[in-house]
Amino acid sequence: MIDFHTHSAASDGALSARDLVDRAAREGVRRMAITDHDTIAGYLSVCQAVPSGLELISGVELSCQWGRAGIHIVGLGFDPTFPAMTRHLEGLDKARRDRAEKIAHKLDRSGMPGALAGAMAVAQGAQIGRPHFARWMVMAGHVVSEEIAFKRFLGRGKPGDISLLWPALDDTVATITASGGVAVLAHPLEYKMTATRLRALTDAFRDAGGVALEVINGRPKPGDTDTLWRLVRERDLRVSVGSDFHRDSPYSAGLGVEVSTIREGTGVWEQL
């Protein structure tokens, strides 16, 4: 059982990093990474006291830009103290804070004052993102659910949809590689690209030094895994897997992915 894509309360997960690794160990996960969005605070908080039987490697899910598309790259097994990585994370933290201020301004103009303070209170020091605004909107009585918050205010094309130019994909992959880690293209099918554009993205990722595609993320739809395996074989890449666990939900996967049926020599875990 391996899980190289999980989230703690340091970004937008429900569990503290301590509770996350403890649960993973209880549920039979043997190797895992905490891949919070644009922060390694959760990993750093537990990396010196990992439950017996569990190997925890460094991880992060970095936001980046490829053309006009926002892309997520998972970094695994890097040196968290390497200067290039620390500078990169500092830049992302500032970008997220700037975006949060702009989202709050938009919500204020939509009749929801106090959004920034409210979202920060919900985040409790975590890397602030749109889910924290959505949660605050529910708590403040502005919407009945987080889903409605995204549909009406925070989703694409809505008042709180703030375009943000993240670092370039090739710079992001280069930062992970320079820090001694391996770069994984996270959930490739979630970007809703045509097959031709997805192949172009995969080529750009590989040419930048990317190592693996995430062929299992959460609960894949029928046929999705086959599509990604074809990309892996065509581009001579390795594979990675993860639950993308954020919180308990009937619609999301639990922690851990069984990898005994994946052919030897193809898993990124063999390189780490």
N, C-alpha and C positions, 0 to 999 in steps of 0.2 A: 504494500500500500504506500503510494507516493502522493504528495499534494504540493505542487509547485505554483499554486495560485490561490492565495487566501487573503482575507482582509480582517484587520482588527479595528478596534475603536480609535486607533491612532489616525485612521482616515474615515471610512464610511461603514465599517463593520460594527456589529452589535456587541461583540465580546471583547474584553480586554485581551491584550496579547498573552497574558498569563493564562487566562481561562481558555484561550484558543489552543495553545500548545498542550495544555493539560487534557483538554477534550480530545485532541488529535491522538495523543498517546493512548488514552483509554480506548479509543475506537480502532486501534491497530495500525495507525499510520506510522511508518518507520523513518521516512525522510520527508521533510516539508520545508517550505519557505513562506514567510509572511511577506506578502507583496502589496503593501499598502500603496495608495495613490500618492506618488511624489514625496514620500517620506519614509524614513527607516526608523522612526522613533519607536514604533512597536517592537521591531526586531531588536533594537539596542536595549530595550527594557528587560528582555528575557534571555538574551543570547548567552549569558553567563550562568544560567540556572535552568537547563533544559531537562525535562523529565527523562528518567531512565528508559532506554530503549528507543528514544527518538533522536534523530540527527536533524538539527536545524541549520539550514544554510542561509546566507544573507540573500535578501530579495527585495525588490521594489517594482512597482508598475509605473513607468514613466510616461507622461503625456508628451506627445510630439506632433509634428506637422509634416505631412507629405502632400505637396501641392496645397490644395485647399481642404484636404481631409485631415481630421484629427485622428491620430493613431496611438495605440498603447503598446509599448514595448516593455516586456518583463525582463529585468536584469537578475541574474542568479550567480551566486558564488563569487561576488566581487569583494574587494577590500573597502569596507565602509569608511575608512579613514583616508582613502586616497584623495588628494586635493582636487582632482578633476571632478570626482563624484560629489564631494562636499560643496564645491562651487555650483555645480549643476543643480543640486537640491535646493541650495539657497536661492538661486534664481527662480526656480519653480515656486517656492514658497512665496516670494514677493509677487509673482504673477498671479497666484491664486488669491492673495489678499487684495490686490488691485481689482481683480475681477469681482470679488465679493462686494467691494464698495460700490461698483457699478451696478451689480444686480440689486443691491439694497436701494440705490437711488431710483432704479426703474420701478421697484415694488412700491416705494414711497409715493411715486407719481401715480401708481395704480390704486392708491388708497390704503396702503399697508405700511404705515410709519413704524419705525423701530425695528426694521427687518435685520439690519446688520447686528445690532446688539442681541436680538433674539436668536439669530442663527449661530452667533459666537457662543452664546450660552448653551445652546443645544450641542455644539461641537465639543465643548469642554476642553479646549486646547488642542483638539485634533486638527488635521489639515482640512480647512473649511472647503466645502463644496456645495453644489446645488441640493443634494439630499438633506443637508442641515437646514437650508431655507425651507424646503418642502415640509420638514418635520415641524419647524416653528410655525409655518402657516396653518397647519392642522391644529397645533396647540393653541394658537391665538384665535382660532375660530374663523379664519378667512376662507378655508376650504374644508371639505369633509374628509378628504383622503390625500395622501401624498401623490397618488396617481393623478388626481384631479389637479393638484398643484403643478405637475409637469405638463398636463394637457392644456391648461389655461394660461400658465404664467412662465414656466421654466423650460419647457421643451423647445425644440427647434422652431424658429420663427416667431416665438412668443415674446412678450415684453421683457422677460428676464433672461432671454437668450443673448448672452454677451459673447461676441466673437473675440477670441483670444488667440494671438499668434504664439503658439508653443514653439520650443526649439525644434530645429529641423530633424527629421528622422535620422539622417546620416550622422549628425552631431551627437544625437542621443545614443546611437549604437556605438559610436566611437568612444564616448564617455564610459560606457559599460565595459567595453573591451580593454581600454586603457587601464581601468581599475581592476583588471584581472578576472572579470566575469564573462558570462556568455549571455548573448541577447536572444530573446524569444519573441516572435511576433504573436501577440496575444489575440485570442478569439478572432481569427481572420475573417470569418463570415459575418461578424456583427457589423462590419462597415458597409454592408448592403451594396457592394460593388458588383459590376458585371464580371463575368469570368475573365474577360480580357484585361480589365483594369486590375483585378485581383492578382493576376499573373504578373502584371507590371509592378504592382506594389511588392510582391514577393521577390521579384528580380532586384528591385531597388534595395530592399532589406538585405538580401544576400550579398549584393555588391558592396554594401556598406560594412559588411563583416558580420551580419546576423547569422546565427547558428541553427536555430530551430523554429518550427511552427508548433503552436498549441493545437494539437489534433483532437484533444478532448478538453472541453471547458464546460463545467456544470453538467447539464443533461442535454447532450446533442440531439438534434432532430434526426429522424431517419434519413440516411444518405449523406449527412454532413461530414461524418468521419471519413467516408470513402472519398469524398471530394478533396478533403485536406490531405489524405494519404497520397492521392495522385500528385498533388502539388509537391509534397515532400520528395517523392521519387523523381519527379521531373527536374526539380531544382537541387537534388542531392543535399537535402537538409536533414537534420535530426528532428525528433519529435519531443514535445513536452506535454504534460497533462496537469490538470488542476480542477478543483471543484468550483473555483471562483466563489468560495463561501463568504457570505456577508452576515447572514443570520438564519435562524431556523425559519423555513417557509415550505409550504406544500409544493411550491413551484420550483424550488431550487434544490441543488444536490447537497448531500451531506459531505462531510470531510473524507478525503481519501479516494484515490483511484487505483484499482487493481491493474497492475502492469505485467503480470506473469505471462500473458498471451502476446505481448508485444515482442517482436523479433529482436533477438540479441544483436547489439551493435547499432541500434537505431535510436535509443533513448538518450536524451540529453543528460539524464542522471548518471549514465556511464562515463560521461566526460568530466563530471564535477568531482 
